[in-house]
Amino acid sequence: MPFAKSHDGCRLFYRLEGPDSAPVLVFSNSLGADHMMWQPQTKRLKKQFRILRYDQRGHGASDVPAGSYTIEQLGQDVLALADHLDIATFSFCGISMGGLTGQWLGVHAAERLDKLVLANTSAQFPPASMWDERMTAVREGGLAAISDAVLGRFLAARFHEANPAIIAQFRNVLENMDPQGYLGCCEALKVADLRQQIASITTPTLVISGKLDESTPPERGDFIAGQIDGARHVVFDAAHLSNVEQAVPFTSALLYHLGVVTEAS
C-alpha cells in the first residue's frame, strides 16, 4: 500500500492515478469519510488529470495519531504528500473538512496551488458546544452512536431511498473508523477559524454549496466567496456531500473551473 510520512511522522495513505504528464488534482475527504468518496469524479477525470486522493489523518488507512489535531496539521499533510511525490504545484478540491484544509492551503501555500475548489465547507464551524456533544457521544458509544445522524446530514432522504448500497458503504467507512481519528479531527474543526485570513487567498477559487446542506448551508459558501477576490459560488440541489449526490453537475463545474471545458459543455 502506498504511504507517505507527514512532517510529524504521521503515515498518510494515498492513491495516485492518471498520466504522469497530466496536471495534478488533489481530492481531500470530509470528516467521517475516506478517499473513496471521490470515486464519481475519479472515474470521469483520471484520463485528463493525475489524480491524487488520500485519507486525511485519522481516517481510512492513514495513521491515527493520539490527541487533538489542528487545521495546520491537515494542511501540512497535503504539502508532505506533494513533496513525497515531487509534485511542485497542484489544483486542490476538498469537501467539508477537506474544504477547510483547502482554505488553509490557500492562505499559507498559495505558491503550490494552481486552482482551488472549496465544497460544502465553512471558514468556521460553530458552535463549539455542538462538537462537545458529538465527541461525548462518540466517547460513550463509538461511531455507531452518531452514524444515523451523520449520514442523514451527508445525503438527502431521497438519495438514501434510491441508493441504499451507497449509504451502506458510507456507513461502513464511518462506523469502522478509529474513534480517536474522528475525535482528533473534531477538535481541529471545533477551534478552526479562518474568517479573517481567507481574504488573502489569491488562487482562482470555486466555492460549491448544497441548498439542502444543514452542516454548511449556502450562506457559509456565500461568505467564503465574498471574502476571496474573484471567487465563483455555485449551489446544487444537494445535501452535504454534493459531489456524491449531484456527481455529474459537480464534476462539470469542476472541469469548467479547471479550464477543461466551456460552461456550455
N, C-alpha and C positions, 0 to 999 in steps of 0.2 A: 504494500500500500504506500502511496506517495505522501510523505510528510515533510514539512519544513519547520524549523525552530524559529520562534519569535525572539524578540530582543531579551525577554526574561526567561527563555528556555522552554516556553510552552510549545508543545508539538501541535502543529495545525495540519489537518488532513485536507488535501486538495485534489481536484481533477482538472487537468489541462487538456483541452480538445481543440482541434481545428488546425488549419495550415500554419506552419511555423512563420511564414512571411506575412500573415494577416494581422491587422490591428488587434490589440488585446482588449478584451472586455471582461471586467471582473464583476461577478454577481455575489452579493452578500445577503445572507438569510435573516429572517426575523427571529425574535425570541421564540423558542419552543419549536423551531423547525430545523431543517438542515439543508445542505446544498441541493438536495433532490427537488426542492420546491421550485427550482428554476428549470425543470425538465421541459416545460412547454416552450420556453424561449430557446433553450439549448438546441433542441431538435430543429428549430427553424433557422438558427443563426450560425451553427458551427461550421458551415462551409464558407461563410463570409468573414468570420472572426476567429481569433484564437481565444477561446473562452476559458476563463479561469474561475471555477467555482470552488468554494471552500466551506468548511464548517467553522463557524465562529467558536472561539474558545468556550469550553463548557458544553458544546453541542456535538452531536453526531460522533464521529470517530476522533475528533480533536481531544487534546488533554483537558482535564477538569482541575485546574489549579484550586487550591484551598483559598478560602477567604473571599473578600469582595473584589470585583473587577471595576475598571474605570473605562470611560469612553476613550481616553488616551491609549490605553492598552489595546482596545479593539481597533483603533486606527493604526497603531504601530504594528499590529498583526498583519494588516494588509501590506504595509510597506516592507515588512520582513519577507512575506511571501514573494512580492515582486522582486526584491533583491536576490532571494534564493534562486529565482528563475531567470535572473538577468533581464528583467523587464524594466526598461527605463521609464516609459510612460504608458498610461493605460486609460481607458474610459471605465467608469465605475457606475454600477446600478445596484442600489441597496433598498430594501424594503423594511419599514418599521425600524427595528434596532439597526438593521443594515443601512437604512437611510440616515440615521443619526451618525453612524460610522462615516458615511459619505460626507456629511456636513463637517465633521472633524477634519477629514482629509482636505476638503475644500478650503478650510481655514488655515490648516497647518502644512499642507503638502501640495500646494497649487502647481508647483513645477513638475509634479509627477502625473497630473491629470490632463487628459485631452477633453473629455466631456463627462458630465455628471448627471445622474438620474436619481432623484430622491422620491421614493414612492411610499405612500401611506405612512408618513412619518411626521415628526414634530421636532422643533428645536428644544422643547422641554416637555416632560411627561408628568404633569401634576395630576392629582395631589399625592404627596408623599404618603399620606395615610392609606391610600389605595394599595400602594406597593407593600406597606407594612402588613396589611390584612392578607394580601395574596401570599406573602412569604410565610406568614404564620400558618396559613392553610397548607402550604407545601411541607413545612417542617413537621406538621402534625399528621398529615395524611398522604404525603407524596404527591406526585404529579397527577395521579388519578383523581385527587380531590378537587382539582380545578379544571380537568380536561374538558368537561362538558361546556363550562363557561367560556374557556379559551376558544374551543372550536366553534362555538356559537358566534363569537366575535370575528373569528378568522374569515368565515364564509357565510353568505346569506342562507336563510332557511330553504329557499328554493333550490340552491345548489346542493345542500345536504340531501334533499329529497331526490334529486336527479342523479347524484353521483355518490352513492354510498361507499363504493370501493375507494374513491379518492379520500373521502372523510376517514375511512378506516386506516389508510396509510398515514395520514397526518396524526391520527390518534396514537398509532403505534409508535411513531417517532417521539411524540410528546411524552407519552406515559413511560417510555423506556429510557428517557433521559436520566442522567445522574442528577438528583435534586440539587447537589452543590453547584453544578454548572448553571442551572436555572436561577438559583438564588444569587449567585455571583453576578450574573448579568442583570438581574432585577435591581441589585444595589447600584450598578452603573446607571441604569435608566432613572432610578429614583432621584439621583443627585445631579444628573447632567442638565446643563442649561447653556445653550449656545445662542440664545436670542440676541445678545449684544454682539456676537462675533461673526455671525453669518453674513452680515453686510459687507464683510471684507472679501467674500468669495468672488473671484473673477472668472472662474471656469464656466463655460456655457452650460446652463443648468435647465433641466426639465424637471418639473415637480408634478407628481401624479397623486391624485386622491380618489377615494371611492365615496359616492354620495350616501352609501349605506354604512359607512365605516364609523362605528361607535368609539373605537380606540383613538383614531387620529382623524377626526372629521375634516371636511374640506376647508373649514376656516383655518385649520393648522397649516394646510398647504398654501392657502392664501397669504398667510403671514410670511412663510418662508419665501415664496415667490416675490412678495413685496419688498423683502429685505435684500434680495440678490439682484443686482442690476442686470436687466435683460432676460431674466428667467421667465419661462413659459409654464403655465399651470393648466393641466387638463384634468377633468373629473369624469370618471367612468361610473356606470351603474353597477357598483360592486361594493362589497364589504371590505375587510381589512387586507386580504390577500388578493389584490386586484389582478396581479399577474396570473393567478390561477383561475379566478372566476371569470375574467374577461381577457383570456390569453391572447386572442387574435388582435383586438384593438390595442392592448398593452404593447404587444410586440411591434405593431405597426407604428405606434407613437415613438417607441424606442428607436426603430430604424430611421424614422424621419429625423429625429434629434441627432442621430449619429451621421446623418448625411448620406444614407444609403439609398433612400427612396424619396420621391417627391410627396408632398402632402396628399396629392390626388391619388397616389397609389394606395 
